[in-house]
Each structure stands twice: as C-alpha cells, then as structure tokens.
Amino acid sequence: MQIVNRPYQICVRCVMDTSDEDIRFNEQGVCHHCRDFEEVLRQPRYDKAKAPAALEALIKRVKEASAGKSYDCIIGISGGVDSCYTAYLCHSWGLRPLLLHMDNGWNSDISASNIKNLIDKLGLDYMSYVLDWNEFREIQLGFIRSSIVDIELPTDIAIPAALYEVASKNSIPFIISGGNYSGEGILPLTWGYHVLKDAYLYRYIVKKFSKVKLKKVPVVGLWEEIYYKFLKGICTLYPLNLVDYDKDKARQFLKDNYGWRDYGGKHHESRITAFWQSYVMPTKYNMDYRRATYSSMIVSGQISREEALKGLDALSYQEEKIPSEKEYIAKKFNISTQELDRYLSQAPKTYKDFPNQKNLIQWFYKIYGIVFN
C-alpha cells in the first residue's frame, strides 16, 4: 500500500512510517500523528490536577440520572484489558453496570474465561448478545471478498448497535466505554476505518459482496447514532481518560486479582482479529498494526521509541501456526483454504476504494464535540 516512488521514511518520535500512505512529516521529521496527538488528543487525557474532580462529577452524574433504575450504565465487555478494567472500576465506584458481551462467533477460549472470572468475582449482571452466525459469517466473508482491509467493520457496527438496543430496552442512560487515548491515540484511517462506523460503506459492501440481506444482525450508523443520542438521550462516557491509566499495570492487576489471562496482542481476544491484524495486514496490506499501538504508547509516555523498535524486529505472527489458523478460519467460513487464499491474494483495498460517508461523519462528530464537550 506504500505510495509509488515515495522514499521510505519513519517518524523520529514514534514508529509510524510510510507504510501509512497518508502520513505527513514536518521539517524535523515528526509525523502528523504525533503533532495531532499533541495538539488535539492530549487535551482530554488524564490531568492529575483536574481529573479527580471531573471523575467525581461523572460518577455523580451517572448515579443521579439512574436513580430508581435497575442499572445506571451498560458496559460492552470483550475479555480484553480495557473493558475488564473498566468494569472493575465502575464496580469499585459503586455503579450498577450491566455487562454485555456481543458474541460474533469468534471468541477465543481465553477471552471467554476472562469474562467469566470477572463477573463471578464482581457479582455483576451479564448478558450475552449472540449474533445470527449464518448471517454474520456471510457478511464478514463479503468483506473478505471485497478485499477491504477493514474486516472489523461488521463487528464494530454491531457492537454499538447491540449496546444501544439493550440500553434503550432497559432505560439505561449511559454506555460506559473502555476506549481511551493512552493506547488508541494513533491509528491511520486507512488502517482502521471501522472507527468511523460508516454504515453507508458497510451496507454497500454487504449488498455487493455478500449473499445475504441484513435482517437479524443489528446496524448502527450515523442516523441511528443521532436517534439514540438525541431522541433516546443515551450518552457514551470514557472514564479511563479520567484516571491515571497504565495498561500494563491494569493487565497485571487483573491477572493478580481476577485470574485474567493474556491473549497475545491488542484486540486478539477474537481469533479472526488476531489472524487479520498479526498476519493478513502486514503480509497483504503492508500495515503492521503494532506500529499504531506502539506509537500511541510512545506519545503517551508508556514506552520508549527504542522499546517499540525492538518489538518491531520480531514478526507479528508465528509462521508455523499460519497453516492451521487458515484451516480453522476457512472451516468457520465454510470455505476451502484454497478459496481463502484466493481472496487474500487479491489486490489490497481501503475505504477509499468504496462509496463512503467519511466527510459527513467527521463533520457531525466535530460539531457534536463542540456542542457537548
């Protein structure tokens, strides 16, 4: 995916490089991701002087708005560090969350065990939202056929749809997210367009490349977001930005107290995600997802650039395990490994190759952020 004739360059501060086709460098060799983080994303991050009061106000707001209700918030839980630690924090603050896991058929055994251990020890109510596998499998397969890098878009569309649906049915006014700037501040849009949850592009790919119609798998796009946010009054909050959140320390805390086990990498609680990010993205798309993760951690002060570069020296996948993973994934999709390889050998594409609503979505959230933040 590297731009033709563009010389290789790597940021002097983080580890993002010209494998991101949109990357821009200033005269000092610092990439635009680092500059954007400093100028825009750093402001809402943890502030030792202001955060305690802001966190206290957030907790008070949630409790007061939910008085007399069964739950005062809903938390989407994946079995990963961020969502599990968020659930623990909410419990420690005296909140009454409903934990919801959206089961898309790809859970690893470790992620399932992590969720069970947490809910058993915290005593929190839990709901599993199981997607119709036949429909969802064909939707994901359509994305693979399309050759777009964003295999996560179907899941990242369905998760908020499930959360909004359950929150609305149970009159829960707040969604508590484990999203945070410390580990997610940098991600090129061509590598992770799913963060925009573009239902227009999603529906286009499903219609053109899948053999099913959207019937049972829930969908939330821009217009549905507007409905739930403004008409239903459901608000999403990000408390990890108001605590001194160190993911490594949180991971160790969960291991020591809740029997949490590591699943290998960021978002690798899902087997398709682990396969896609660690193997397919670097080999087919020339996108090493670790660069974005490490760069986020560098600019937030969690690791050094030297540590990140050392981590990148190793392959992001274990070559000897790829044949068995391909066999497992092809069997889940009910196709042959030869058919899967054929799809993986197609020319790589990004959101830019398909009809989308990027500009409209970004404009809406810019206005939303100005008005409500």
C-alpha positions as CSV (number, residue, x, y, z in Angstrom):
1,M,0.0,0.0,0.0
2,Q,3.0,2.3,0.0
3,I,2.8,5.2,-2.4
4,V,4.7,4.5,-5.6
5,N,8.1,6.3,-5.8
6,R,7.8,7.7,-2.3
7,P,11.0,7.2,-0.4
8,Y,10.8,5.3,2.9
9,Q,10.7,7.5,6.0
10,I,10.0,6.8,9.6
11,C,8.9,9.3,12.3
12,V,11.8,10.5,14.5
13,R,9.5,10.5,17.6
14,C,7.1,7.5,17.2
15,V,7.4,4.4,14.9
16,M,4.8,5.3,12.2
17,D,6.3,5.3,8.7
18,T,5.4,5.5,5.1
19,S,3.5,2.2,5.2
20,D,0.8,4.7,6.2
21,E,0.1,6.1,2.7
22,D,-1.4,9.4,4.2
23,I,1.5,10.1,6.6
24,R,3.0,13.6,6.6
25,F,6.3,14.8,8.1
26,N,7.4,18.2,9.1
27,E,10.9,19.6,8.5
28,Q,12.1,18.0,11.8
29,G,10.9,14.6,10.7
30,V,8.0,14.4,13.1
31,C,4.8,12.8,11.7
32,H,1.4,14.4,11.7
33,H,0.1,11.7,14.0
34,C,2.4,12.9,16.8
35,R,1.6,16.5,16.1
36,D,-2.2,15.8,16.1
37,F,-1.8,13.9,19.3
38,E,-0.1,16.8,21.0
39,E,-2.4,19.5,19.6
40,V,-5.8,17.7,19.8
41,L,-5.8,14.4,21.6
42,R,-3.6,15.3,24.5
43,Q,-6.2,17.8,25.9
44,P,-8.8,15.3,27.1
45,R,-6.2,12.9,28.5
46,Y,-5.5,12.4,32.2
47,D,-4.8,15.6,34.0
48,K,-3.6,15.0,37.6
49,A,-4.9,18.3,38.8
50,K,-8.3,18.3,37.1
51,A,-9.2,14.6,36.6
52,P,-10.3,13.7,40.2
53,A,-13.0,16.4,40.2
54,A,-14.1,15.5,36.7
55,L,-14.3,11.8,37.6
56,E,-16.3,12.6,40.7
57,A,-18.7,14.7,38.6
58,L,-19.0,11.9,36.1
59,I,-19.9,9.3,38.8
60,K,-22.4,11.6,40.4
61,R,-24.0,12.3,37.1
62,V,-24.4,8.7,36.3
63,K,-25.8,7.8,39.7
64,E,-28.3,10.7,39.8
65,A,-29.6,10.1,36.3
66,S,-30.2,6.4,37.1
67,A,-31.8,6.6,40.5
68,G,-34.6,4.1,40.8
69,K,-33.4,2.1,37.8
70,S,-32.1,-1.5,37.7
71,Y,-28.8,-0.3,36.1
72,D,-27.1,3.0,35.8
73,C,-24.9,2.1,32.9
74,I,-24.1,-0.6,30.4
75,I,-20.5,-1.8,29.5
76,G,-19.5,-3.7,26.4
77,I,-17.1,-6.3,27.6
78,S,-14.8,-8.3,25.3
79,G,-12.5,-10.0,27.7
80,G,-9.7,-7.6,26.9
81,V,-7.8,-5.4,29.4
82,D,-9.6,-2.1,28.7
83,S,-13.2,-3.4,29.1
84,C,-12.4,-5.7,32.0
85,Y,-10.6,-3.0,33.9
86,T,-13.4,-0.5,33.1
87,A,-15.9,-3.0,34.6
88,Y,-13.8,-3.3,37.7
89,L,-13.5,0.5,38.2
90,C,-17.2,1.0,37.8
91,H,-17.9,-1.6,40.4
92,S,-15.3,0.0,42.7
93,W,-17.1,3.4,42.3
94,G,-20.4,1.9,43.4
95,L,-22.0,2.0,40.0
96,R,-24.5,-0.7,38.9
97,P,-23.4,-1.7,35.4
98,L,-24.9,-4.3,33.2
99,L,-22.1,-6.1,31.3
100,L,-22.9,-7.0,27.7
101,H,-20.8,-9.2,25.5
102,M,-21.5,-9.3,21.8
103,D,-20.8,-12.8,20.6
104,N,-19.9,-12.8,16.9
105,G,-18.7,-16.4,16.8
106,W,-15.0,-15.7,17.1
107,N,-14.4,-15.6,20.8
108,S,-11.2,-17.2,22.0
109,D,-11.4,-19.5,24.9
110,I,-9.2,-17.1,26.9
111,S,-11.5,-14.2,26.4
112,A,-14.5,-16.2,27.5
113,S,-12.6,-17.3,30.6
114,N,-11.6,-13.7,31.4
115,I,-15.2,-12.6,31.2
116,K,-16.5,-15.4,33.4
117,N,-13.8,-14.9,36.1
118,L,-14.6,-11.2,36.3
119,I,-18.4,-11.5,36.5
120,D,-18.1,-14.3,39.1
121,K,-15.8,-12.4,41.4
122,L,-17.5,-9.0,40.9
123,G,-21.0,-10.4,41.1
124,L,-22.2,-8.2,38.2
125,D,-25.2,-8.9,35.9
126,Y,-24.1,-10.1,32.5
127,M,-25.8,-10.5,29.1
128,S,-24.5,-12.3,26.0
129,Y,-25.9,-10.8,22.8
130,V,-25.4,-13.6,20.2
131,L,-25.4,-12.6,16.6
132,D,-27.0,-14.8,14.0
133,W,-24.0,-16.7,12.9
134,N,-25.1,-17.7,9.4
135,E,-25.9,-14.1,8.5
136,F,-22.8,-12.6,10.2
137,R,-20.5,-15.2,8.7
138,E,-21.7,-14.3,5.2
139,I,-21.3,-10.5,6.0
140,Q,-17.7,-11.0,7.1
141,L,-17.0,-13.2,4.1
142,G,-18.3,-10.4,1.9
143,F,-15.8,-8.1,3.4
144,I,-13.0,-10.5,2.7
145,R,-14.2,-10.9,-0.9
146,S,-14.2,-7.2,-1.3
147,S,-10.5,-7.1,-0.3
148,I,-11.0,-4.1,2.0
149,V,-8.7,-4.1,5.0
150,D,-11.5,-3.3,7.4
151,I,-12.6,-6.8,8.4
152,E,-13.5,-5.3,11.8
153,L,-16.2,-3.0,10.4
154,P,-19.1,-5.6,10.7
155,T,-18.2,-6.2,14.3
156,D,-17.7,-2.5,15.2
157,I,-21.0,-1.7,13.6
158,A,-22.8,-4.5,15.5
159,I,-21.3,-3.7,19.0
160,P,-22.8,-0.2,19.4
161,A,-26.0,-1.4,17.8
162,A,-26.3,-4.1,20.5
163,L,-25.4,-1.7,23.3
164,Y,-27.9,0.9,22.1
165,E,-30.6,-1.7,21.7
166,V,-30.2,-3.2,25.1
167,A,-29.7,0.2,26.8
168,S,-32.9,1.5,25.2
169,K,-35.0,-1.5,26.1
170,N,-33.8,-1.3,29.8
171,S,-33.9,2.5,30.1
172,I,-30.2,2.7,30.7
173,P,-29.0,6.2,30.1
174,F,-25.2,5.7,29.9
175,I,-22.9,3.5,27.9
176,I,-19.5,3.3,29.7
177,S,-16.7,2.6,27.2
178,G,-13.2,1.3,27.8
179,G,-11.9,3.4,24.9
180,N,-9.0,5.6,25.9
181,Y,-6.4,7.8,24.4
182,S,-3.4,6.2,26.1
183,G,-3.4,3.2,23.8
184,E,-5.6,4.3,20.9
185,G,-4.4,7.8,20.1
186,I,-2.8,6.9,16.8
187,L,-4.4,4.8,14.1
188,P,-4.3,5.7,10.4
189,L,-7.8,5.9,8.9
190,T,-6.7,3.6,6.0
191,W,-5.7,1.0,8.6
192,G,-8.8,1.4,10.8
193,Y,-11.7,3.0,9.0
194,H,-14.0,0.9,11.2
195,V,-13.6,3.6,13.9
196,L,-16.0,5.8,11.9
197,K,-18.6,3.0,11.8
198,D,-19.7,4.0,8.3
199,A,-23.0,2.2,7.8
200,Y,-23.2,3.5,4.2
201,L,-20.0,1.8,3.2
202,Y,-21.0,-1.2,5.3
203,R,-24.3,-1.7,3.5
204,Y,-22.7,-1.2,0.1
205,I,-20.2,-4.0,0.7
206,V,-22.8,-6.3,2.2
207,K,-25.1,-5.7,-0.8
208,K,-22.3,-6.2,-3.5
209,F,-20.2,-8.9,-2.0
210,S,-22.4,-10.9,0.4
211,K,-25.1,-13.4,-0.3
212,V,-27.4,-12.3,2.4
213,K,-29.6,-9.3,3.3
214,L,-29.3,-7.5,6.6
215,K,-32.1,-8.9,8.7
216,K,-31.0,-10.1,12.1
217,V,-27.6,-8.6,12.6
218,P,-28.1,-5.1,14.2
219,V,-26.8,-2.0,12.5
220,V,-26.0,1.5,13.8
221,G,-24.7,4.2,11.5
222,L,-24.8,8.0,11.6
223,W,-28.6,8.4,11.5
224,E,-29.1,5.7,14.2
225,E,-26.5,7.3,16.4
226,I,-28.4,10.6,16.1
227,Y,-31.6,8.8,17.1
228,Y,-30.1,7.2,20.1
229,K,-28.0,10.1,21.3
230,F,-30.6,12.9,20.8
231,L,-34.0,11.3,20.9
232,K,-33.3,8.5,23.4
233,G,-30.8,10.5,25.3
234,I,-28.2,7.7,25.6
235,C,-24.7,9.1,26.3
236,T,-21.4,7.4,26.0
237,L,-18.7,8.1,28.6
238,Y,-15.0,7.3,28.6
239,P,-13.8,7.2,32.3
240,L,-10.4,5.7,31.5
241,N,-9.4,9.1,30.3
242,L,-10.1,10.5,33.8
243,V,-7.8,8.0,35.6
244,D,-4.1,7.5,35.5
245,Y,-4.5,4.6,33.2
246,D,-1.4,2.4,32.6
247,K,-2.4,-0.6,30.5
248,D,0.5,-2.8,31.7
249,K,-0.4,-2.1,35.4
250,A,-4.0,-2.7,34.7
251,R,-3.2,-6.0,33.0
252,Q,-1.1,-7.1,35.9
253,F,-3.8,-6.1,38.4
254,L,-6.4,-8.2,36.5
255,K,-4.0,-11.1,36.5
256,D,-3.3,-10.9,40.2
257,N,-6.9,-10.4,41.3
258,Y,-9.2,-11.9,38.7
259,G,-7.3,-14.7,37.0
260,W,-7.1,-12.7,33.8
261,R,-5.0,-14.3,31.1
262,D,-3.2,-12.7,28.2
263,Y,-4.4,-13.5,24.7
264,G,-1.4,-12.3,22.7
265,G,-1.9,-8.8,21.3
266,K,-4.2,-5.8,21.1
267,H,-7.8,-6.9,20.2
268,H,-6.6,-10.5,19.9
269,E,-9.4,-11.7,22.2
270,S,-11.0,-12.6,18.8
271,R,-9.4,-15.2,16.7
272,I,-10.3,-13.6,13.4
273,T,-9.0,-10.2,14.6
274,A,-5.7,-11.9,15.8
275,F,-5.2,-13.6,12.4
276,W,-6.1,-10.4,10.5
277,Q,-4.1,-7.9,12.4
278,S,-1.0,-10.0,13.1
279,Y,-0.8,-11.8,9.7
280,V,-3.0,-10.5,6.9
281,M,-2.5,-6.8,7.5
282,P,1.3,-6.9,7.4
283,T,1.6,-9.5,4.6
284,K,-1.2,-8.3,2.3
285,Y,-1.6,-4.6,3.1
286,N,1.9,-3.7,4.3
287,M,0.3,-2.5,7.6
288,D,1.9,-3.6,10.8
289,Y,-0.8,-2.8,13.4
290,R,1.8,-2.8,16.1
291,R,3.2,0.4,14.8
292,A,0.0,2.3,15.6
293,T,-0.3,0.7,19.0
294,Y,3.4,1.3,19.9
295,S,3.2,4.9,18.6
296,S,0.2,5.6,20.8
297,M,2.1,4.2,23.8
298,I,5.2,6.3,22.9
299,V,3.4,9.6,22.7
300,S,1.5,8.9,25.9
301,G,4.8,8.1,27.7
302,Q,4.2,4.4,28.4
303,I,7.1,3.0,26.4
304,S,10.2,4.4,24.7
305,R,10.8,4.5,20.9
306,E,13.7,2.2,21.4
307,E,11.5,-0.4,23.1
308,A,9.0,-0.1,20.2
309,L,11.6,-0.6,17.5
310,K,12.9,-3.6,19.3
311,G,9.4,-5.1,19.5
312,L,9.0,-4.5,15.7
313,D,12.2,-6.5,15.0
314,A,10.2,-9.7,15.6
315,L,7.5,-10.9,13.2
316,S,4.0,-10.1,14.4
317,Y,2.9,-13.7,13.7
318,Q,4.3,-17.2,14.2
319,E,4.8,-18.7,10.7
320,E,4.4,-22.3,11.8
321,K,0.9,-21.6,13.1
322,I,-0.5,-19.8,10.0
323,P,-1.5,-23.0,8.1
324,S,-3.6,-24.3,11.0
325,E,-5.1,-20.8,11.6
326,K,-6.0,-20.6,7.9
327,E,-7.6,-24.0,8.1
328,Y,-9.6,-23.1,11.2
329,I,-10.8,-19.8,9.7
330,A,-11.7,-21.3,6.3
331,K,-13.7,-24.0,8.1
332,K,-15.5,-21.4,10.2
333,F,-16.4,-19.6,7.0
334,N,-17.5,-22.9,5.4
335,I,-15.0,-22.4,2.5
336,S,-11.8,-24.2,1.5
337,T,-8.3,-22.9,2.4
338,Q,-7.7,-22.5,-1.3
339,E,-10.7,-20.1,-1.6
340,L,-9.5,-18.2,1.4
341,D,-6.0,-17.9,-0.1
342,R,-7.6,-16.7,-3.3
343,Y,-9.3,-13.9,-1.5
344,L,-6.2,-13.0,0.4
345,S,-4.2,-12.8,-2.8
346,Q,-6.5,-10.1,-4.3
347,A,-5.3,-6.5,-4.7
348,P,-5.5,-4.7,-1.3
349,K,-8.1,-2.0,-0.9
350,T,-9.1,0.6,1.7
351,Y,-12.2,2.6,2.4
352,K,-11.1,5.0,-0.4
353,D,-12.0,2.4,-3.0
354,F,-15.6,2.3,-1.9
355,P,-18.5,4.7,-1.6
356,N,-18.4,6.2,2.0
357,Q,-19.6,9.0,4.2
358,K,-16.3,9.9,5.8
359,N,-16.6,13.6,5.4
360,L,-20.2,13.7,6.7
361,I,-19.5,11.6,9.7
362,Q,-16.4,13.5,10.6
363,W,-18.3,16.8,10.3
364,F,-21.1,15.6,12.5
365,Y,-18.7,14.5,15.3
366,K,-16.8,17.7,15.1
367,I,-20.0,19.7,15.6
368,Y,-21.1,17.2,18.3
369,G,-17.8,17.6,20.2
370,I,-18.0,21.4,20.1
371,V,-21.6,21.5,21.3
372,F,-21.4,18.8,24.0
373,N,-17.8,18.9,25.3
